[in-house]
Structure formats: structure tokens, C-alpha cells
Amino acid sequence: MPGSRLVSLIVLAALAGCGDTAKLTVADGIGPSPSLPPPNASLITTVNTAPAVGWPAGLTPIAAPGLRVTALASGLSHPRWLYVLPNGDVLVAETNAPPRPDDARGIKGWFQHRVQAVAGAGEPSADRITLLRIRDGAVETRSVFLDGLHSPFGMALVGRDLYVADTDALLRFPYEPGQTRMGGPGVKVTDLPAGRLNHHWTKNVIASPDGQRLYVTVGSNSNVGENGAAAEEGRAAIWEVNPATGQHRVFASGLRNPVGLAWEPRTSALWTAVNERDEIGSDLVPDYMTAVRDGGFYGWPYSYYGQHVDERAQPPRPDLVARAIAPDYALGAHTASLGLTFSRPGALPPSLSDGAFVGQHGSWNRRPKSGYKVVFVPFRDGQPAGEPIDILAGFLDDREQARGRPVGVALDEAGALLVADDVGNTVWRVTASPRSEASLLPYRMN
């Protein structure tokens, strides 16, 4: 075991008894009206990290009854995000955090860096996008599609233009249908907030249905604004970008770390999955998904889940708190809900044809742990309508070490669910099994 990792494990073991233990279940923090107990601020943050160990040979995640899971592609380097091209090719962003020297300043920064290393986020970024060509549900060919990037994440195709969101810029590349390798540098559409302090480095991108606008997620540069207003310029927001000119505006703000983006098929509303703030207890604050309103403000850092004031945000802004929008659906405290895609009829049971799949990367600061699964939230008439269903679990072993951590989710050409597992270095594929789907509704595996 490398020396730095050993030191990290010793430090985390020493801190494991510090902080608090949840008084509520994860389910209490799920749904349109989650339980929100009083904050439990602590001098020492709760630390309950799952060390990354990877998948033993022959093991896979556990699929819900009526479903089966297979490894579509393995041996990848930190696969975090997925995009399916019109011809069925699957793009995989193999990526990790860029160098961020100012993130590790001070005791808190050093500590957070160690937590990330133990959790499997410390390796250098591969900085590439890999193409998987699929035939009959299996990979026919695999190739490096695009490399030399800078912590790439989101991808979106508009006509013959492929947009890639690096950590510091939105880029455009010419694309020809069927090509397996891109050549030449991309054209910068616009700069994105990054720099030496780059707390939430992932940038996602989605195109409007008509292709006239792009929407880009930009996470905050702190937990609750403690690095000052200048560090948060343009952050904690979703941008609307004109791809022709690069001009942009803030479409929605007060979103601590929006990651997943998807268009709800019945209402055509833009939805996002958001990671909420830390350090006020294992039961707060629930991560969530929500439809995003043009010009909407969602509270961060001054309040959470609508108008619940966070006293740590200084100076206070009661004017902003008064207009803070409560999100539509909570996804559990500290679940790190990242991936988001809406379902459609296809290779999955009919009961999963109307709703949203969510990849929950898993907690590092809740006791007991939360997340580490893929869930399905049923929808009706464009809104969440019922309890979530566990689709994939088993990402933690019996010692609560992480075999894998699900991130991006997408549907392939056949309608099967694809899941990027950045600790297991695998893309998983979920389809219906011959077994009855009756036990799917509702279903929780832990």
C-alpha cells in the first residue's frame, strides 16, 4: 500500500468515531416533502468513507428482481459519464479531477484531499473519451475517440457538432457519423469557471431539443460560501450558452452542485440532479432532483430546501431566501446523486418506462452510509409519483468497502440502462430478465 494512502487510512480511522450518527433513515430524506431535522453542526465533520477496492473477479452489482446486469466494458480508467450517439455508439468520459493546488490548502483542504484519495478519486485523469461500438448488446469495437482533454465530463451532439465540457472550457469538435476517432483540436465556445481553486470540477452539458441553446452545469467553489463571493462568480448555477457566439447567461442559480441534466419527455422541462451541502449532520441536507425554472433561485448558500436558513452563510441574504424555490424531489441525505436520465420503452420492463434513473455515487460523510446504488423514481404526468425503486445495489462489500461507485446513467439504442462505475472501472448494462417484474414495485435492496 502506498505510504500516502496508508497515512490517509490512519487519519480517517482516527476520525471515524467523530461527528454524528443519523437519527433518521435514508427514506425519511426522500420524496417531495423530506424530513428536515434541526441542523447538527459539529466542529469535526462526520467521516465515514468507503475505501475503494474494486470488483473481485466474477462479481457484479446486484440487480433488482426482473432485471439482469452484465459488464459492457471493463478495464476503463475512472469512467464517470456516458453519452449515446444517434448511431448507437456509446461515448465514455474517462476522467478525474484536474490539479487543484489551492483546494488542498489548510487543514480542511488537506483532509478533504485525503478523503477523496481513499474513496478512489485520487488517480490522475485519463483526460479522454472512449468510444464503444455496440452490436447485440455487446462491445464490437473499442477505441480512443478523443484525447488530450482537460478533465472532460459532459458531451452533447448537435447536428455535426460534438460539444465537450472540459473543467475549464466548453469545446466544439466536428463529427462525422460513424467515425471512431476524432482528430484535431476543438474550438473553444466559452471559458468555464475553474482555476487553482476548483472545488466542484465536473461540468455537464445538454442541448435544447432544437439545438439552439446549450445548458452547462457549474458547481460551487465551496461547501457553503466560505471561500468568499469572488470564488463563486458564475458558479452554483446552470448556464445557458449560445453555441454560435459563446455568449452565456445564468439560467438558474443557488444550485450547490448540479450535475445530471435531462429533458423530461412529457413536459419538455429541464431537470437536474443536485448535491447539497455538508457539515450540519448525517441527516442534512438531502440531495435532490428538480425541474429547473428560467431565472429560478434554489437557495444556496443562504438556505436549503426552499427557505430553511443556513446560518453559516455570511452575510445573510433574507431577500434571496424569500425567493428560494423548494426542489421537486429529495433523493436522500449525502447520497451524492449525480447521474440522471429519463426512461423510455425498450429493453427494460414496462413498469420502468415512465420515470427517472439516478446514479447515486455514495456518501463519505454520513453514518451509516447512504447511496451507492442506482434508483428509479416513477413519474406520472411529468412529475415524480411514488417511492424510488432500487435498480442496482451491492456496490459496498461486507466490510463497507466500495467495489464500485455509480455515476453517469444513460439508455443505449435498445433502451437498456448503462451505468458508469468510476471505482469499478466498468460500464454496466441492465436489461430485463426472464423473471417476472411483479416484485419491482416498490423494491429496496438495503
C-alpha positions as CSV (number, residue, x, y, z in Angstrom):
1,M,0.0,0.0,0.0
2,P,1.5,3.4,-1.0
3,G,2.6,5.5,2.0
4,S,0.3,8.4,1.4
5,R,-2.7,6.1,1.2
6,L,-1.7,4.4,4.4
7,V,-1.4,7.8,6.2
8,S,-4.9,8.7,4.8
9,L,-6.4,5.5,6.1
10,I,-4.8,6.0,9.6
11,V,-6.1,9.6,9.8
12,L,-9.6,8.6,8.6
13,A,-9.7,5.7,11.1
14,A,-8.8,8.1,13.9
15,L,-11.6,10.4,12.9
16,A,-14.2,7.7,12.2
17,G,-15.6,8.0,15.7
18,C,-16.1,11.7,15.4
19,G,-19.1,13.5,14.1
20,D,-22.7,12.3,14.5
21,T,-24.9,9.4,13.6
22,A,-28.1,9.7,11.6
23,K,-31.3,9.8,13.7
24,L,-33.5,9.3,10.5
25,T,-33.4,6.7,7.8
26,V,-32.4,7.5,4.3
27,A,-36.0,7.0,3.3
28,D,-37.0,9.9,5.6
29,G,-35.0,12.2,3.4
30,I,-36.6,11.1,0.1
31,G,-39.7,12.4,-1.7
32,P,-41.4,15.7,-2.3
33,S,-41.6,16.5,1.5
34,P,-38.5,15.1,3.2
35,S,-37.9,15.3,6.9
36,L,-35.6,18.2,7.7
37,P,-34.5,18.0,11.4
38,P,-32.6,20.8,13.1
39,P,-29.0,21.3,11.9
40,N,-26.4,19.4,13.9
41,A,-23.3,21.5,13.3
42,S,-20.1,19.9,14.6
43,L,-16.6,21.1,15.0
44,I,-15.4,17.8,13.4
45,T,-17.2,16.6,10.3
46,T,-18.7,13.2,10.2
47,V,-16.3,10.9,8.3
48,N,-17.4,7.5,7.1
49,T,-15.6,6.9,3.9
50,A,-15.8,3.7,1.9
51,P,-12.3,2.8,0.8
52,A,-12.1,1.9,-2.9
53,V,-11.2,-1.8,-3.5
54,G,-12.8,-2.6,-6.9
55,W,-14.7,-5.7,-8.0
56,P,-13.4,-9.2,-7.3
57,A,-13.3,-11.4,-10.4
58,G,-16.7,-12.8,-11.3
59,L,-18.8,-10.4,-9.2
60,T,-21.2,-7.8,-10.4
61,P,-23.7,-5.4,-8.8
62,I,-27.0,-6.9,-7.6
63,A,-29.9,-6.2,-10.0
64,A,-33.5,-6.0,-8.8
65,P,-35.7,-9.0,-9.4
66,G,-36.8,-9.0,-13.0
67,L,-33.5,-7.4,-14.1
68,R,-30.1,-8.6,-15.1
69,V,-26.8,-6.8,-15.2
70,T,-23.7,-7.5,-17.3
71,A,-20.4,-5.8,-17.8
72,L,-20.5,-4.0,-21.1
73,A,-16.9,-2.7,-20.9
74,S,-14.3,-3.1,-18.1
75,G,-10.7,-2.1,-17.5
76,L,-11.5,1.6,-18.1
77,S,-9.9,4.4,-16.2
78,H,-12.3,6.2,-13.9
79,P,-15.3,6.2,-16.3
80,R,-17.7,8.9,-15.0
81,W,-20.1,10.0,-17.7
82,L,-21.9,8.5,-20.7
83,Y,-23.4,9.8,-24.0
84,V,-25.1,7.7,-26.6
85,L,-24.7,8.9,-30.2
86,P,-27.6,8.5,-32.7
87,N,-26.0,5.5,-34.4
88,G,-25.8,3.7,-31.1
89,D,-22.1,4.3,-30.3
90,V,-21.5,4.9,-26.6
91,L,-19.1,7.6,-25.5
92,V,-17.4,7.2,-22.1
93,A,-15.6,10.1,-20.4
94,E,-12.7,8.6,-18.6
95,T,-11.8,11.4,-16.3
96,N,-10.8,12.6,-12.9
97,A,-10.2,15.9,-11.1
98,P,-7.6,18.2,-12.6
99,P,-4.7,19.6,-10.5
100,R,-6.2,22.0,-8.0
101,P,-3.4,23.2,-5.7
102,D,-5.5,25.6,-3.8
103,D,-8.1,23.0,-2.9
104,A,-5.7,21.4,-0.5
105,R,-4.8,24.5,1.4
106,G,-5.2,24.4,5.2
107,I,-6.2,21.5,7.4
108,K,-9.7,21.2,5.9
109,G,-8.4,21.1,2.4
110,W,-5.7,18.6,3.2
111,F,-8.3,16.4,5.0
112,Q,-10.7,16.5,2.0
113,H,-7.9,15.6,-0.3
114,R,-7.2,12.5,1.8
115,V,-10.9,11.5,1.9
116,Q,-11.0,11.7,-1.9
117,A,-7.9,9.6,-2.3
118,V,-9.2,6.8,-0.1
119,A,-12.5,6.9,-1.9
120,G,-10.8,6.3,-5.3
121,A,-10.7,9.8,-6.6
122,G,-7.0,10.4,-6.3
123,E,-5.6,9.0,-9.6
124,P,-4.5,11.3,-12.4
125,S,-7.2,11.9,-15.0
126,A,-7.0,9.9,-18.3
127,D,-8.4,13.0,-20.0
128,R,-10.0,11.1,-22.8
129,I,-13.3,9.9,-24.3
130,T,-13.6,6.3,-25.4
131,L,-16.0,5.0,-28.0
132,L,-17.8,1.7,-27.6
133,R,-19.4,0.4,-30.7
134,I,-22.3,-1.9,-29.7
135,R,-23.8,-4.9,-31.5
136,D,-26.4,-7.1,-30.0
137,G,-25.8,-5.7,-26.5
138,A,-22.0,-6.3,-26.6
139,V,-19.0,-4.2,-27.5
140,E,-17.9,-4.9,-31.0
141,T,-15.0,-2.4,-31.1
142,R,-13.5,0.0,-28.6
143,S,-11.3,2.9,-29.5
144,V,-9.9,6.2,-28.1
145,F,-12.3,8.7,-29.6
146,L,-10.8,11.9,-28.3
147,D,-7.9,12.6,-26.0
148,G,-5.7,15.4,-24.8
149,L,-8.6,16.9,-23.0
150,H,-8.7,18.6,-19.5
151,S,-10.9,16.6,-17.1
152,P,-13.7,16.2,-19.6
153,F,-17.2,15.4,-18.4
154,G,-20.4,16.3,-20.3
155,M,-21.0,15.6,-24.0
156,A,-23.7,16.7,-26.4
157,L,-24.1,16.3,-30.2
158,V,-26.0,18.9,-32.2
159,G,-26.1,18.1,-35.9
160,R,-22.5,17.5,-36.9
161,D,-21.0,19.3,-33.9
162,L,-20.0,17.5,-30.7
163,Y,-19.7,19.6,-27.6
164,V,-17.4,18.5,-24.8
165,A,-17.4,20.2,-21.4
166,D,-13.9,20.2,-20.0
167,T,-13.4,21.5,-16.5
168,D,-12.4,25.0,-17.8
169,A,-14.0,25.3,-21.2
170,L,-16.8,24.2,-23.4
171,L,-15.3,22.9,-26.7
172,R,-16.8,22.1,-30.1
173,F,-15.5,19.3,-32.4
174,P,-16.6,18.4,-36.0
175,Y,-18.3,15.0,-36.0
176,E,-19.0,12.6,-38.9
177,P,-21.5,9.8,-38.2
178,G,-19.8,6.5,-37.7
179,Q,-16.3,7.8,-37.1
180,T,-14.3,6.1,-34.4
181,R,-11.6,8.7,-33.8
182,M,-11.6,12.4,-33.7
183,G,-8.6,14.4,-35.0
184,G,-7.5,17.9,-34.4
185,P,-8.1,20.4,-31.5
186,G,-11.6,21.6,-30.6
187,V,-12.8,25.1,-30.9
188,K,-13.4,26.9,-27.6
189,V,-17.1,28.0,-27.3
190,T,-16.6,29.7,-23.9
191,D,-14.5,29.6,-20.8
192,L,-15.9,27.9,-17.7
193,P,-15.1,28.7,-14.1
194,A,-12.1,26.7,-13.0
195,G,-8.6,27.7,-11.8
196,R,-6.3,26.8,-8.9
197,L,-9.4,26.6,-6.6
198,N,-11.8,24.4,-8.4
199,H,-13.9,22.7,-5.7
200,H,-16.6,21.1,-7.9
201,W,-14.8,20.5,-11.1
202,T,-17.3,18.5,-13.2
203,K,-19.1,20.4,-15.9
204,N,-22.0,18.8,-17.7
205,V,-23.7,19.9,-20.9
206,I,-27.0,19.2,-22.6
207,A,-28.5,20.7,-25.8
208,S,-32.0,22.2,-26.0
209,P,-34.3,20.0,-28.1
210,D,-34.0,22.4,-31.1
211,G,-30.2,22.6,-30.7
212,Q,-30.3,26.4,-30.4
213,R,-29.0,26.5,-26.8
214,L,-26.7,24.6,-24.6
215,Y,-27.1,24.2,-20.8
216,V,-23.9,23.8,-18.7
217,T,-23.7,22.9,-15.0
218,V,-21.2,24.7,-12.9
219,G,-20.8,23.6,-9.2
220,S,-19.9,25.9,-6.3
221,N,-16.4,26.5,-5.2
222,S,-17.1,25.7,-1.5
223,N,-19.4,24.0,0.8
224,V,-21.4,27.0,2.0
225,G,-19.7,30.1,0.5
226,E,-16.8,30.0,3.0
227,N,-14.3,30.9,0.2
228,G,-15.9,34.3,-0.5
229,A,-18.1,35.8,-3.1
230,A,-15.3,36.2,-5.7
231,A,-14.6,32.5,-5.7
232,E,-18.3,31.8,-6.6
233,E,-18.6,34.1,-9.6
234,G,-20.7,32.3,-12.2
235,R,-20.9,29.2,-10.0
236,A,-23.6,27.1,-8.3
237,A,-25.6,27.6,-11.4
238,I,-26.8,26.3,-14.8
239,W,-25.6,28.4,-17.7
240,E,-27.5,28.9,-20.9
241,V,-25.0,29.2,-23.8
242,N,-25.4,30.3,-27.3
243,P,-23.2,27.8,-29.2
244,A,-22.8,30.1,-32.2
245,T,-21.4,33.0,-30.2
246,G,-20.3,31.7,-26.9
247,Q,-22.4,34.3,-25.1
248,H,-24.0,33.0,-22.0
249,R,-26.2,33.9,-19.1
250,V,-27.1,32.3,-15.8
251,F,-30.3,30.3,-16.4
252,A,-30.8,29.1,-12.8
253,S,-28.7,29.8,-9.6
254,G,-28.5,28.7,-6.0
255,L,-27.7,25.1,-7.0
256,R,-24.8,24.0,-5.0
257,N,-23.5,21.3,-7.3
258,P,-25.8,20.5,-10.2
259,V,-24.5,17.5,-12.2
260,G,-27.1,15.4,-14.1
261,L,-29.2,17.1,-16.8
262,A,-32.2,15.7,-18.7
263,W,-35.3,16.7,-20.5
264,E,-38.5,15.2,-19.1
265,P,-40.2,13.7,-22.1
266,R,-43.9,14.6,-21.3
267,T,-43.4,18.2,-20.3
268,S,-40.1,19.0,-22.0
269,A,-38.9,20.6,-18.7
270,L,-35.2,20.6,-17.9
271,W,-34.4,18.6,-14.8
272,T,-31.2,18.4,-12.8
273,A,-29.7,16.3,-10.0
274,V,-28.1,18.4,-7.3
275,N,-25.6,17.6,-4.5
276,E,-26.5,19.6,-1.4
277,R,-24.3,21.0,1.4
278,D,-22.4,19.1,4.1
279,E,-21.3,19.6,7.8
280,I,-24.7,20.0,9.5
281,G,-25.2,16.4,10.3
282,S,-25.8,13.0,8.8
283,D,-29.5,13.8,8.2
284,L,-28.9,17.1,6.3
285,V,-29.2,18.1,3.6
286,P,-31.0,15.8,1.2
287,D,-29.6,15.8,-2.3
288,Y,-32.4,16.3,-4.9
289,M,-33.7,16.4,-8.4
290,T,-35.8,19.2,-9.7
291,A,-37.3,20.8,-12.7
292,V,-35.3,24.0,-13.3
293,R,-37.1,27.3,-13.9
294,D,-35.6,30.0,-16.0
295,G,-34.4,32.7,-13.5
296,G,-35.1,30.4,-10.6
297,F,-33.0,30.7,-7.4
298,Y,-32.7,27.5,-5.3
299,G,-31.2,28.7,-2.1
300,W,-27.5,28.0,-2.0
301,P,-25.7,29.1,0.2
302,Y,-28.2,31.1,2.2
303,S,-30.9,28.4,2.6
304,Y,-31.7,24.8,1.7
305,Y,-34.8,23.0,0.5
306,G,-36.6,26.3,0.0
307,Q,-36.4,28.8,2.8
308,H,-34.6,26.8,5.6
309,V,-31.9,29.3,6.5
310,D,-28.3,28.2,6.8
311,E,-26.8,30.4,9.5
312,R,-23.3,29.6,8.3
313,A,-23.7,31.7,5.1
314,Q,-22.5,35.2,5.9
315,P,-23.6,37.9,5.4
316,P,-27.2,36.7,5.4
317,R,-29.4,37.4,2.4
318,P,-33.1,37.4,3.5
319,D,-34.1,38.9,0.2
320,L,-32.7,35.8,-1.6
321,V,-34.0,33.4,0.9
322,A,-37.5,34.8,0.4
323,R,-37.5,33.8,-3.3
324,A,-35.7,30.4,-2.9
325,I,-37.6,27.6,-4.7
326,A,-38.0,24.3,-2.9
327,P,-36.9,21.4,-5.2
328,D,-39.3,18.8,-6.5
329,Y,-38.0,15.6,-5.1
330,A,-35.4,14.7,-2.4
331,L,-33.1,11.8,-3.0
332,G,-31.7,11.2,0.5
333,A,-29.0,13.0,2.6
334,H,-25.5,12.7,1.3
335,T,-26.3,10.1,-1.4
336,A,-24.2,12.0,-3.9
337,S,-26.9,11.7,-6.6
338,L,-25.1,12.5,-9.9
339,G,-26.4,10.6,-12.9
340,L,-29.9,11.4,-14.3
341,T,-31.7,10.1,-17.3
342,F,-35.4,9.6,-18.1
343,S,-36.7,6.2,-19.2
344,R,-38.4,5.1,-22.3
345,P,-39.9,1.8,-23.5
346,G,-37.3,-0.7,-24.6
347,A,-35.1,-3.4,-23.1
348,L,-36.5,-2.8,-19.6
349,P,-39.8,-3.9,-18.0
350,P,-42.8,-1.8,-18.9
351,S,-43.1,-0.6,-15.2
352,L,-39.8,1.3,-15.8
353,S,-41.0,3.1,-18.9
354,D,-42.0,6.4,-17.2
355,G,-39.6,7.8,-14.7
356,A,-36.0,8.8,-14.0
357,F,-32.9,6.7,-13.3
358,V,-30.5,8.3,-10.8
359,G,-26.9,7.2,-10.2
360,Q,-26.0,7.7,-6.5
361,H,-22.2,7.8,-6.1
362,G,-22.5,7.3,-2.3
363,S,-21.7,9.2,0.9
364,W,-18.4,9.9,2.6
365,N,-19.9,11.9,5.5
366,R,-22.9,10.1,6.8
367,R,-23.1,7.4,9.4
368,P,-24.5,4.9,8.3
369,K,-23.6,5.3,4.6
370,S,-26.1,6.3,2.0
371,G,-26.3,6.0,-1.7
372,Y,-24.0,3.5,-3.5
373,K,-26.8,2.4,-5.8
374,V,-28.9,3.2,-8.9
375,V,-32.5,4.0,-8.3
376,F,-35.6,4.6,-10.4
377,V,-38.1,7.3,-9.5
378,P,-41.6,6.7,-11.1
379,F,-43.2,9.6,-12.8
380,R,-46.8,10.4,-13.8
381,D,-47.8,13.3,-15.9
382,G,-44.3,14.7,-15.8
383,Q,-43.9,14.7,-12.0
384,P,-42.4,12.2,-9.5
385,A,-45.2,9.8,-8.4
386,G,-44.1,7.3,-5.8
387,E,-41.2,5.8,-3.9
388,P,-37.9,5.1,-5.6
389,I,-37.1,1.6,-6.7
390,D,-33.6,0.1,-6.2
391,I,-32.3,-0.9,-9.6
392,L,-28.6,-1.8,-8.8
393,A,-27.0,-2.3,-5.4
394,G,-24.2,-4.4,-4.0
395,F,-21.5,-1.7,-4.6
396,L,-20.4,-2.0,-1.0
397,D,-18.9,-5.2,0.3
398,D,-19.5,-6.8,3.8
399,R,-16.8,-4.5,5.2
400,E,-18.4,-1.4,3.7
401,Q,-15.6,-1.0,1.2
402,A,-16.5,0.3,-2.3
403,R,-16.4,-2.3,-5.0
404,G,-17.8,0.4,-7.3
405,R,-19.5,3.7,-7.3
406,P,-22.2,4.5,-9.9
407,V,-22.1,7.9,-11.6
408,G,-23.5,8.6,-15.1
409,V,-26.5,6.8,-16.4
410,A,-27.8,6.6,-20.0
411,L,-30.1,4.5,-22.2
412,D,-28.5,2.7,-25.1
413,E,-30.0,2.4,-28.6
414,A,-32.0,-0.7,-27.4
415,G,-33.3,1.1,-24.3
416,A,-31.1,-0.8,-21.9
417,L,-29.7,1.1,-18.9
418,L,-26.0,1.9,-18.9
419,V,-24.2,2.8,-15.7
420,A,-20.7,4.3,-15.4
421,D,-18.9,2.9,-12.4
422,D,-15.8,5.0,-11.7
423,V,-14.3,2.9,-8.9
424,G,-15.1,-0.5,-10.6
425,N,-13.7,1.0,-13.9
426,T,-16.7,-0.6,-15.6
427,V,-19.7,0.3,-17.7
428,W,-22.6,-1.9,-16.6
429,R,-25.6,-2.8,-18.8
430,V,-29.0,-3.5,-17.3
431,T,-31.9,-5.3,-19.1
432,A,-35.0,-7.2,-18.3
433,S,-34.5,-10.8,-17.3
434,P,-36.9,-13.7,-17.9
435,R,-38.2,-13.4,-14.4
436,S,-41.4,-11.6,-13.5
437,E,-41.3,-7.9,-13.0
438,A,-44.0,-8.0,-10.3
439,S,-41.6,-7.6,-7.4
440,L,-40.1,-4.4,-8.9
441,L,-42.7,-2.1,-7.4
442,P,-41.7,-1.0,-4.8
443,Y,-38.3,-2.5,-4.2
444,R,-35.3,-1.6,-1.9
445,M,-32.3,-3.7,-1.5
446,N,-30.9,-2.1,1.6
